[in-house]
C-alpha cells in the first residue's frame, strides 16, 4: 500500500538537465490540453449519438453536462487531497483514470453507460487540472514562472478551441467512438511522461479537509473573480461565432477557420505577450467594442477575434501568477483547484450568457449576437476593474514569484538553504531576519532536486 502512495523521483540524468523544468511543463500541458479538449469535443457528436442511441437531444446533452458538472465539483477537493498525498502522485493517477475511462467511453454499449463513464473520466480530468498550476509553480524557476503559466494557459485554450473541430473531423471520418478513443494513446504517453519527468512534491499539507484560508487573501479572491471573468469572455465567442456564421450560410469548415483565430491568438498572447494584466484586458475591451458595432463579416471577425485572444492570453497567466505568488507552497494545490474551478464556472457562464442573449432576442441571431457581445463587453470591463484594483501587497508582473512587501499574513515557511528544513514562519521572525526574496527560490530549488 505504501508503494502505491509513494512518488517516484525523476531519474538523475533527467533531473540534472538544464531543461528539466521545461520537460515538466510539457507533461503538465498534455493534461491541460486533453482536459479542455474533452470538455468541448462532444458537442459535434450530438447528431451521431442521437442516431446511434435513438435518444433525444436533452438526453444526449448529459454526455457533456455530466463531465462539466463533475469536473467543477471535484476540482477543489482533489486539489486539497493532492496537497496532502502528493501532487505528482495525483497527477499520474489522474492520467491513469482519465485514460481508462476514455477507453470505456469508446466501448460504451448504451447512452446511460456512456454518461456514467464520462463521470469517471471527469474525475481523472479533475485530478489533472486541479494540480496543473501547482505543479508548474513548483517546477518552474522563479524568473520563468510567468512564461510557464502562459504555456499552460495556451495549451488549455488550444484544447478548448480545437475540441469542436477535432470532434467534427473524427465523427465524420472514424465515428463518434473515436472522439474518446483518441485519448488512449495520448494518455499512455503522458502517463509515462508524468512518472519520469515530473518532480516530487517537496512540501505536503496533512489532512483531507479543504482549507479555504487562502480565500481570506484579497489577491486570491479578486484573482479568482478575474479568472472566471476572463474565461467567460473567452468561451462566449466560441459558442457565438458558429451561430453568426451559420446565419450567414457558412459551412462548418468556414466557421471553424474564422473561430480558430481566437484560441490561436490566446495561445500567442499567453506564450509571448508579456505585459500587465490591465493592458491585456484593455486589448480585449477594444476588440469586443469593435465586435459590438462593426458588421459580422469574416474580414472583420478574424482580426478582432485574434486581438481578443491576444488580450485574454496576456491576462490569464499574469493573473494566475499573481494568485499563486500570494500563497504558501503547501496551499498551492487547493488554490490551483480554486483557479480551475473559477475557469470552469466562467466557461459555463459564457455558454449561458450567449444562449440567454439569443433567447432574449426571440432567437434572432443578428440582434441576439449584439446583445451577447454587449454582455461580454460588460463582463470584460468588470474584470478590468478587478485587475487594476489598488492592492496593499501588489506584486509586479515581472516579479510574480516574489513574495509581497511589506510582508503580510499567509507568507510561506522559511527554509534554510543548507539543510532545507523549516525553521519557522516569516511572521514570527524579527524583521531584520526576514528574507522574503529568497523563500520562493529556495523552495523551488529543493523541488528541482527531486
N, C-alpha and C positions, 0 to 999 in steps of 0.2 A: 504493500500500500504506500509506503514511504517513497518507493521508486516512482510511483505514478504522480506524486505530489512534489517531485524534485525537478528543478530546472536544470537542463544540461548546459554547461558552459560552452561557449564557442571554441572551436579548435584554435590552438595558439597561432597557427600560421594565418588564420583569418583575423583574429583579434589584433595582431600586430601590424596589419596592413594600414597604411595611411588613409585608405578609402574605406575602412571598416564601417564607419558610421553611414557612408553612402549606401553600402550594401544593406544595412539595417533599414534605412529609409525606403529603399526599393522594395524590400519584403513587406513593409507596412503598406506601401502603396498598392500592392496586389490586393490586400484585404479591403482597402478603401475603395478601389475601383470596382471589385466584384460585388461588394455590399450595395453600392449605389446602382450598379448595373441591374442587379436583381430587383431593386425597388421599382424600376420603371420598365423592365424588359417585357413584362407580361401583358402590357396594355395592347400591343399589336396582335396578341394571340387570342383575344376575346372571341372573334368570329370563329376561329378554328376550334376553340374549346366549347363554344355553344353547339357547334355541329357535332363534334366528337362525343360529347356527353349528353346531347339533347337537353340542354339546360337554358334557363332564362339569363338575360344579361345581368339581372340583380344577383343571381346565384353565382355566376362566373366572376363577378366583381370581387367576391370574397377571396379569390386567389391572390389578389393584390392587397385587399384590406387586411386580411389575416396576417400577412407578412409585415405590413407597415405598423399596425397596432401592436403586435407582439414586440417588434423592434423598439418602438417608442417606450413601452412599459419596462423593458428589461435593461435598457442602456445604463441607468444609474445603479441598479443592484449588481449587475455584472462588473461595473467599474469598481464598486466597493469591494467585491469579492477578489478582484484582481489585485487590489492594494494589499489584501490580507494574504493571499496564497501565491502571488507572483504574476506579474503582467505577461511575461513571456510564456509561462505555463498556460494561462487562459487564452492567449493568442493562438498558440499551437493547437490546443484542444478545440478552440473555436473553428479553426480551419478544418479540423477533422470532422466536427459535427456538420459544418456547412457543406462539405464535400459529400459526405454520406447522405445527407438529406436531399441534396441536389440529384444524386443518383436515384433515390427513392421517388422523387417528384417525376423524373423522366420515365419511371416504370409504373406510375400510379394507375390502378385499374379503374378508378372511379373519381368523380369530382370531389366527393367527401374525403377520400384518401389523399387527393392532391392538396386540398386545403389543410388537412392535418399535417402533411409533410412540410408544407410551407411554414407552418408554425415552428416546427423543429428547425427548419432552415433559418428562420429569423432568430432563433436562439443562438445558432452559430454566428450569424452576422452581428448580433449584439456583442458577443464575446470578442469579435474582431474590432468593431467600430468603437466600443467603449474604451478600448485600450490604445487606439491608434495614436492619439495626440500625446498621451502619457509616454508611450514608447519612444516617440520622436523627441519629446522634450528631455528624456533621459539619455538618449543615444547621441544626439547631435551636439557638436561643440557649441560653446556659448555664442560665438560670433556667427555661426551658421544656422542658428535656430529659426530665424525668420525665413531663410531660404528653404529649410527643410519643411517647415509647416506650409510654405507656399506650394511645394511639390506635392505634398499630401492633399492639399485642397484642390489642386489641379487634377489629381487622379480621381477624386470624388466627383468633380464637375464633369470630367470626361465620361465616367461611368453613368452618371445621371443623364447626360445629354445624348450619349450613344445608345442607351437602352432601347428606345423605340425603333431606331434604325436597324440595330443588330437584331432585335426581335422580329421585325418585319422580314428581314432577309432570311433568317433561319426558318421562319414559319413558311415562307413561300418556296424555299428550296428543299429543306430537310424535314419539315413538320414541326409541330409545336413542342414535341417532347425534347427536341434538341436545344430549346432555349434554357432548359435545365441541364441537359446532358453535357453542354459545352463547359459547364463549371467543373466537371470532374477532373479532366487532365490539368486544368489550370490550378485547381485546388491541391492536387497531389504535388505539383512543382512548388507551390507556395508553402505547403506543409513542410517539405524538406528544407526549403529556404529558411523558414522560421526556426527550425531546430538548430541549424548550423550558422545562421547569420545574425540572429538577434542576441543582444547582451542580456545577461541575467538581471533580475531585479535586485537592486542594491539595498533598498530600504523598504520594509514592509510595515503595514499598519494593522496590527492584530484586531480581530473582531469581525463580525459579519453585518452588524447593523450599519446602514448607510449613515455616514457622518456628513450632515449638511451644514456644518460650521462654516465652510468656505462661503456660503451664501450670505454670511454677515458682512463680507467684504464688498465695498462699493464696486471695486474693479470687476469682481466676479458677477455681481448682479447685473450691472449695466452691460458687461460683455456678453452675457447670455441673451439679454434682450437684443443686443446688436446682432448676434449670430442668428437668432430667429428671424429678425427683420431682413437681414441680408439674403438668407436662403428663401424667404418668401418672395422677395423681389426677383431672385434668380429663377425660381421654379415657375412663377406665374407665366412668363412668356413661353416657357417650354410647353405649356398647355394651350396658351392663347394663339400663338403664331400658326400652328396647324389649322385652327379654326378659321383664322383670317385667310390663309392660303386656300383652304377648301372652298370658302365662299367665293373666291376669285376663279374657281375652276381648276386650280393647280393640282397636279398629281402628287402622290406620296414622295416621289424622288425629289421633285422641285421643293416641296415643303421641307424635306429633310436637309437639302443643301442650304436653304435660307436659314433654317434653325441652327445648323451646325456652327454658325459664326458666334453664337452666344457662348456655348461651352468652350469653344476654341479660344475665344477672347478671354474667358475666365482663366483658362489654363495658362495663357501667356501672361496675364496680369499677375496671377499668383506666383509664377515662376521667375519673372524678370522685372516687373514694375515695382520698384521699392520706393514707397512714399508713405506719408502718414495716412491713417485710416480716413480722416476727413477729406483728403484730396481724392482718394479713390471713390468715395461716395459722392463727391462733387461731380465727378465724371458720370456716375450713374444717374444722378439727378438731371444733368444736362441731356443725356440720351433719352431718358423717359419723357422729358418735356418735349423733345423732338418727336418721339413716337406718339405723343398725345395730340399734336396739332398737324403733323405732316401726313400726306396721303400714304396709304398702305401699299406702296409699290416696292417690288424687290430691290430696286436701286436705292430706295430709302431705308428699307428694313435691314439690309445686310450691313451697311456701315454703322447704323445706330445700335443694332444688336451687338456688334463687335465692340463698340465703345462701352456699352452697358456691361458686357462681360469683362472687359479690361478693368473697369472701375470696381466692380464687385470682387474680381480676383485680387486686386491690390488690397482691398479692405479686409477680406476674410482672414488671411494669415496674420496680418498685423493685429487684428482684434483677438485672435486666438493666442498669439504670443503674449499680449498684454495680460490676458486672463491667467495663462499658465505661469507667468512670472510673478503673479501675486500670491501664489500658494506654495506650501512646502511640498517637497518631493513625495512624502508619504501620502499626500492628499491628491496627487496628480491623477490617479485612476478615477476617483469619484468626479473630479472636475472635468476630466476628459469625457466621462459619460454624460455629465450635465450639458457640455457643449454639443455633443452629438444628439442629445435629446432635443435641445433647442433647435438644431438644424432640422430634425425630423418634424418637429411641430411647425417650423417655418415652411417646410415643403408641403405639408398638409394644408397650411394656411394659404399658400399660393394657389393650390387647386380650388379651395373653397372660394377665395376671392374672385377668381376668374369665372367660375361657373355661376356664382351668385350674381356677378355683374351682367352676364349674358342673360340670365333668367330675369333680372330686373328690367332689361330692355326688351322683354317679351320675345326673347330668343332671336332678336335682330343682331346678327353678327357684327355689323358695322357699328351701330350705336353701342352695343354691349362691349365691343373692343375698346371704344373710347372710355367708357365707364371703368373698364378694367385697368387701363393704363393710368387713368386718374387715381384709382385706388392704389396702384403700385407706386405712383409718384408720391402720394401722401405717406405711405409706409416708408419709402426711402428717405423722405425729409425728416420723419421722426427718428429713423435710425441715424441719420446725420446729426441730429440734435443730441442724441445719446453719445455719439462718438466724440463730439467736441465739448462735452460737458467739462466743467472745472473738476479737477481731481486733487485731493490732498496729497496723494502719493503718485503723481504722474510718472510714467516710465517712458523715456524717449524711444522712438521706434528702433533706432539703431542700437539701443542698449536693452532690448526687451528681455534679455536673460539676466539682467542685474536686478537686485532687489531694490525697492523704492527707498528713497532717502528724503526726509528723515525716517528712521526705522519705526515701523508701527507694529501692531499685533499680527499674529499668524505668519511671522517670518520663520523660515525653516531652521532646523537644528544646525549648530556649528559643528563642523567635523575637522579634526586635526589632520593635517596633511601627512604626518609621519606615521600614524597608526590607523587612520581612517575611522576613528571611534567617536561616537557622540560624547561631547563633554558638557553639553548644556544648551540652553535656549538663548538666543541673542538678547531677548528681552531681559534676561536675568543677569547679564554681564555688565560690568561697569562700562560706561560709554566709551572710554578711551581704548577698551579692548575689543570693541565690536569691529568686525571686518566684513561689511555687507557685500563688498565687491568680489570677495573670494569664495563665498559659500557655494554659489551655484557651480562655479568652475571646479571646485574640489569634488563635489558630489558627482559631477559628470565624469571627471577623470576616474573616479572609483568605479562608475558604471562601465566605462570603456574597458576597464581591466578584466571584466568578467567574460 
